[in-house]
Amino acid sequence: MKLFQPLTIRSMTLPNRLVVPAMVTRLSGEDGFVNNDIRDRYMRFAKGGAGLVVLEAMAVHGSRSGPLLRLSGDEFMAGLRDLCAGMHDIGPGRVVPQIIHFLKIARSGWRQKVEDLSIAEIHAIPHAYAAAAERSVRCGFDGVELHMAHAYTLSSFLSRLNRRRDDYGGTLERRLRLPVEVVVAVRAAVGDQYPIGVRFDGEECIKGGYTVAEAQLIAYRLVRAGVDYVSISAGGKFEDAVPRAGEPLYPYTGYSGDRCMPGKSWPDGANRYLPAGIKSFLRKQGVAAPVIATGKINTPELAEEILGAGDADLIGMARPLLADPDWPRKVQAGRFDKVIRCCYANVCKARDERFQTVACFLWPKGSKQAPDSEDIVPPQWDRQLAASTQQGRVSLKWSAATDNEGVYGYDIWRAVGGEKFERIDAIPVPVTTYHDTATIKGLAYRYFVQAYDLAGNRSERSFVVEARVES
Ligand SMILES: Cc1cc2nc3c(=O)[nH]c(=O)nc-3n(C[C@H](O)[C@H](O)[C@H](O)COP(=O)(O)O)c2cc1C
């Protein structure tokens, strides 16, 4: 499989093409230091076998924030150095921190904009990034990723809604000025061989925002300035965030937030046209920098198809690897059937918004980490499944399965008309019912349910039931 072929980026060789993109955990305190929970989370990702683990966004400056890691001073290095060494020991992958600069926001709804920054404040930003990147080298990280996506400072400079009237706004070249200064300063701080990645939006997904047409040029300019890989995200902006009284704006509540973390209603691979457009432009310009695609990519078939089509060089999976950090090693062993599969309920996102520990909806209630089990005994059950239709929806009910370690959840599979079965959702125990509201009259729907345990062992399938919606 192409997914398990290595890839070299300057001094860093990734053993495979799977990336854990940065995902804030809210496990750190506001002090910004690595603690045991953070350590457990990332050791688990490393052990799962991803080729590259990007540690969650950590601040390059001292501004106050909610719970967030920091790389803004030498005092933060010891914990990060230990974590990095532990991850190198336990897994085959490489490790880079994502480093971020953000502007101020207040509970009143006020937020600082790029137009509010003085030239002196702007000039301090490349220095802060360079100092944090140099700490990244000293911590033993294999590279560093610069956060230029979503609602944060560098992304807001790149934005078409950057309204500065000086050399840092207006034309695309001027919007790129600060991001390019950051790249140049970071390169000077880390030397020629150290990999520098950038994460930025392939599309802002807001009214008046840039699209892939400008993202291609942004990627080209950043690579020419010294960047070694580009990781393509989407949206996640303040401009369309939904205000909530007494709460600071959360940039993932509007349409652009949906585009950043596409939920259940979005098709698989929803954003793949962004890395595809950027990569094809870069290659036509003779630029070989690897491109990371992310956004509802969740099966080996889809990942392989994206790599095979040349739409990306690396596959990012955030929520799927939160649901099951062992996805890489299970798939490499040919056991995708043992993967606990994300159902895109976006409970992780909702928890992030509330500054609560980011956990997966599918994990056992109250867990801070994904379960870790090597058990091989699958759940047992009588396979009974009943379907009824009422008020235009199909309701399923099944009898509970049993397992030596405990049943963990159920996958729901559906076939529409004569089509093949697709997994449409997952339900954690103890629930044994499911309501399908995405149904229309005139088609027959077939369903089966399958139980899984903590290790992802699947039970036999339930009997298949058929339902028709009448009104
Ligand atoms: C809880 C949570 C926290 C996130 N934190 C970050 C972050 O710190 N930096 C970043 O670039 N993206 C962040 N993201 C976005 C993800 O990296 C990823 O782009 C997004 O979830 C879509 O990928 P997926 O469909 O594989 O989950 C976060 C996503 C989630 C769900």
The ligand as an SDF file (V2000), in Angstrom:
LIG
                    3D

 31 33  0  0  0  0  0  0  0  0999 V2000
  -10.8080   18.9330   19.1230 C   0  0  0  0  0  0  0  0  0  0  0  0
  -10.0470   19.4290   17.9360 C   0  0  0  0  0  0  0  0  0  0  0  0
   -8.9410   20.2520   18.1250 C   0  0  0  0  0  0  0  0  0  0  0  0
   -8.2270   20.7310   17.0160 C   0  0  0  0  0  0  0  0  0  0  0  0
   -7.0910   21.4820   17.2180 N   0  0  0  0  0  0  0  0  0  0  0  0
   -6.3500   21.8800   16.1520 C   0  0  0  0  0  0  0  0  0  0  0  0
   -5.1020   22.5540   16.3150 C   0  0  0  0  0  0  0  0  0  0  0  0
   -4.6160   22.7620   17.4400 O   0  0  0  0  0  0  0  0  0  0  0  0
   -4.4540   22.9510   15.2070 N   0  0  0  0  0  0  0  0  0  0  0  0
   -4.9070   22.6810   13.9420 C   0  0  0  0  0  0  0  0  0  0  0  0
   -4.2550   23.0620   12.9490 O   0  0  0  0  0  0  0  0  0  0  0  0
   -6.0690   22.0220   13.7550 N   0  0  0  0  0  0  0  0  0  0  0  0
   -6.7850   21.5970   14.8090 C   0  0  0  0  0  0  0  0  0  0  0  0
   -7.9220   20.8500   14.6110 N   0  0  0  0  0  0  0  0  0  0  0  0
   -8.3480   20.4970   13.2280 C   0  0  0  0  0  0  0  0  0  0  0  0
   -7.8400   19.0910   12.8630 C   0  0  0  0  0  0  0  0  0  0  0  0
   -6.4280   19.0500   12.8130 O   0  0  0  0  0  0  0  0  0  0  0  0
   -8.3920   18.6080   11.5020 C   0  0  0  0  0  0  0  0  0  0  0  0
   -7.9660   19.4670   10.5000 O   0  0  0  0  0  0  0  0  0  0  0  0
   -9.9350   18.5230   11.4850 C   0  0  0  0  0  0  0  0  0  0  0  0
  -10.4130   17.8500   12.6260 O   0  0  0  0  0  0  0  0  0  0  0  0
  -10.4290   17.7600   10.2290 C   0  0  0  0  0  0  0  0  0  0  0  0
   -9.7930   16.5080   10.1470 O   0  0  0  0  0  0  0  0  0  0  0  0
  -10.5430   15.1120   10.5230 P   0  0  0  0  0  0  0  0  0  0  0  0
  -11.7620   15.0080    9.6520 O   0  0  0  0  0  0  0  0  0  0  0  0
   -9.5140   14.0580   10.2020 O   0  0  0  0  0  0  0  0  0  0  0  0
  -10.9010   15.1830   11.9670 O   0  0  0  0  0  0  0  0  0  0  0  0
   -8.6380   20.3750   15.7030 C   0  0  0  0  0  0  0  0  0  0  0  0
   -9.7420   19.5340   15.5290 C   0  0  0  0  0  0  0  0  0  0  0  0
  -10.4460   19.0570   16.6210 C   0  0  0  0  0  0  0  0  0  0  0  0
  -11.6150   18.1210   16.3970 C   0  0  0  0  0  0  0  0  0  0  0  0
  1  2  1  0
  2  3  1  0
  2 30  2  0
  3  4  2  0
  4  5  1  0
  4 28  1  0
  5  6  2  0
  6  7  1  0
  6 13  1  0
  7  8  2  0
  7  9  1  0
  9 10  1  0
 10 11  2  0
 10 12  1  0
 12 13  2  0
 13 14  1  0
 14 15  1  0
 14 28  1  0
 15 16  1  0
 16 17  1  0
 16 18  1  0
 18 19  1  0
 18 20  1  0
 20 21  1  0
 20 22  1  0
 22 23  1  0
 23 24  1  0
 24 25  2  0
 24 26  1  0
 24 27  1  0
 28 29  2  0
 29 30  1  0
 30 31  1  0
M  END
$$$$
